[in-house]
């Protein structure tokens, strides 16, 4: 893994809203020799291929149903599997296991906490197979995780990491995304307080957070992986919180209501709700008034440096497909360049990725990563 290679990548979920961005970026990298899109619908692949502006000759297509396909057989012959197929609580461990069986690296956009917990159980298997599994290298987790790592590296000791996200509902209308939103607003979700992992009601902890470039957004405790994964790498941490919200707060309340009455807990009802929401979101946005048309991430860290207490804040705002898809593509490029040497299962904040590489690529696509710091006591 130490040398740069021309890599063959197979991507699941490549015709979806976030996966398309990954595919387009991968085609533009000279280190990527081939991009195979494994999906059910060849017509969607044709639409995607027509949108690829450079090196579309790198693209291949395999008809694949994740429920029925012999995945290790499909994966064999590639160097890396890219997981962009949601919902991740359904497919993350399945794809990672298949990649390990086939002896192929696996990087994903996974943003479901329970899926992240499941994939970490494969750590020993990945090590024995000399495979790197990198889960959740998208927007949140992903950019949020890299901001946490960057801030922790500035400090001598980090005590609290508080992560917030604001989602543009217009970017959240795909079925997999809606299923994810219903999932993260249902039941109990993880947080990390007073040095311990705890489960709290989804939708609790309501607060208003200012997102530079977006404004004031209402956020809630929701089920994302960061409170599960970040404490693995920073043992002195006292607190990791993750709160998020769709820019139009009424849509958050609708998700909470469906959870409260139990509809989002039942698989058939959840799937029906996702289909209904997907069709009605544009109308709802017209009725309630559309919120900001970009998505954002904000990470606040508190800790000490040279015996002074600091607060550091990182933030970024932009289109969700860039925020989500670009980090996965860049991570795959870093692997192709021989920059990632680790084997086992990792989250992006583990220290195997350089945050500045990802921040620079975001800025090339018009998304500035803002950073502020202040001394809060000395």
Buried (B, 14 or more C-beta within 10 A) or exposed (E): BEEEBEBBBBBBBBBBBBBBBBBBBBBBBEBBBBBBBBBEEEEBBEEBBEEBEEBBEBBEBBEBEBEEBEBBEBBBEBBBBBBBBBBBBBBBBBBBBBBBBBEBBBBBBBBBBBBBBBBBEBBEBBBEBEBBBBBBBBBBBBBBBBBBBBBBEBBEEBBBBBBBBBBBBBBBBBBBBBBBBBBBBBBEBBBBBEEEEEEBBBBBBBEEBBBBBBBEBBBBBBBBBBBBBBBEBBEEBBBBBBBBBBBBBBBBBBBBEBBBEEBBBEEEBBBEBBEEBBEEBEEBBEEEEBBBEBBBBBBBBBBBBEEEBBBBBBBBBBBBBBBBBBBBBBBBBBBBBEBBEBBBBBBBBBEBBBBEBBBEBBEEEEBBBEBEBEEEEE
